[in-house]
Amino acid sequence: MKLSVQFLSDSKGNTKAVQLPLTDWNKLVDKLKKYEEVLKIKSDLTAAFNEVELMRKGKIKKQTLAGFLDEL
């Protein structure tokens, strides 16, 4: 994705802001949302695998399918 970016600087030449077209901004926001969704799925799967491991070790109680469905 190629962006048309402009930098805004103060009188000393220090970059203070970035400016880009609204269409590029919207594409970036959409891409960020997709990455956030993927990260959430990965996090949920990691937690689920950790929970299964604790169940196998007998550190937490196993749940029945009926109990699981009742939570939904």
C-alpha positions in Angstrom: 0.0 0.0 0.0 1.6 3.2 -1.1 0.6 6.3 0.9 0.7 9.9 -0.2 2.2 11.4 3.0 3.1 15.0 3.8 5.0 16.1 6.9 4.4 19.3 8.8 7.4 20.9 10.5 7.9 23.8 12.9 10.3 26.7 12.3 13.2 24.6 13.6 12.6 21.8 11.1 11.1 19.4 13.7 8.4 17.2 12.3 5.2 17.9 14.2 2.4 16.2 12.2 1.7 13.9 9.3 -1.0 14.6 6.7 -2.5 12.1 4.3 -5.5 11.9 2.1 -8.7 10.7 3.7 -9.0 7.6 1.4 -5.5 6.5 2.6 -6.5 7.1 6.2 -9.7 5.0 5.8 -7.6 2.2 4.3 -5.2 2.3 7.2 -8.1 2.2 9.7 -9.7 -0.8 8.0 -6.4 -2.6 7.9 -5.8 -1.9 11.6 -9.2 -3.2 12.5 -8.5 -6.5 10.6 -5.1 -6.9 12.5 -6.9 -6.2 15.8 -9.5 -9.0 15.0 -6.7 -11.4 14.1 -4.9 -10.6 17.3 -8.0 -11.1 19.4 -8.6 -14.5 17.8 -5.0 -15.5 18.5 -5.3 -14.3 22.1 -8.5 -16.3 22.6 -7.0 -19.4 21.1 -4.0 -19.2 23.3 -6.2 -18.8 26.4 -8.3 -21.8 25.3 -5.2 -24.0 24.8 -3.8 -22.9 28.2 -7.2 -23.8 29.8 -7.2 -27.2 28.2 -3.7 -27.9 29.5 -4.8 -26.9 33.0 -7.8 -29.3 32.7 -5.5 -32.1 31.6 -3.3 -31.5 34.6 -6.3 -31.5 36.9 -5.7 -28.0 38.0 -9.1 -26.8 36.9 -12.4 -28.6 36.7 -13.5 -29.9 33.3 -16.7 -28.6 31.8 -19.4 -30.7 30.2 -20.8 -29.8 26.8 -24.2 -29.0 28.4 -22.5 -26.6 30.8 -20.6 -25.0 28.0 -23.7 -24.5 25.9 -25.6 -23.1 29.0 -23.0 -20.3 29.1 -23.8 -19.2 25.6 
